[in-house]
């Protein structure tokens, strides 16, 4: 266990324990289910409740980025309408990829805030 806890953003991006920075936060690499406790330091994750926060942040951030990109593409290149069909799957992939790190970051912020 390291002497200093990792920053909430570092722990969130790596999806690791907010106290030690070593143990995995989730049960496996594709799941959003939390492990019961840290395998490295024994921190019980029962305190954590990220709620709908990760989804809200992903929607807000991706809505801004994807809408901006779609508008830039439309006004700069003026492609046919069917070209814009790519935005739905791209947004879905990015949203699913962002949920784990955002949930881990919110849990790390909760841990840091309750200390």
Rosetta blueprint (number, residue, H / E / L):
1 X L
2 X L
3 X L
4 X L
5 X L
6 X L
7 X L
8 X H
9 X H
10 X H
11 X H
12 X H
13 X H
14 X H
15 X L
16 X E
17 X L
18 X L
19 X L
20 X L
21 X L
22 X L
23 X L
24 X E
25 X L
26 X E
27 X L
28 X L
29 X L
30 X L
31 X L
32 X L
33 X L
34 X E
35 X L
36 X L
37 X E
38 X L
39 X L
40 X L
41 X L
42 X L
43 X L
44 X E
45 X H
46 X H
47 X H
48 X L
49 X L
50 X L
51 X L
52 X L
53 X H
54 X H
55 X H
56 X H
57 X H
58 X H
59 X H
60 X H
61 X H
62 X H
63 X H
64 X H
65 X H
66 X H
67 X H
68 X H
69 X H
70 X H
71 X H
72 X H
73 X H
74 X H
75 X H
76 X H
77 X H
78 X L
79 X L
80 X L
81 X H
82 X H
83 X H
84 X H
85 X H
86 X H
87 X H
88 X H
89 X H
90 X H
91 X H
92 X H
93 X H
94 X H
95 X H
96 X H
97 X H
98 X H
99 X H
100 X H
101 X H
102 X H
103 X H
104 X H
105 X H
106 X H
107 X H
108 X H
109 X H
110 X H
111 X H
112 X H
113 X H
114 X H
115 X L
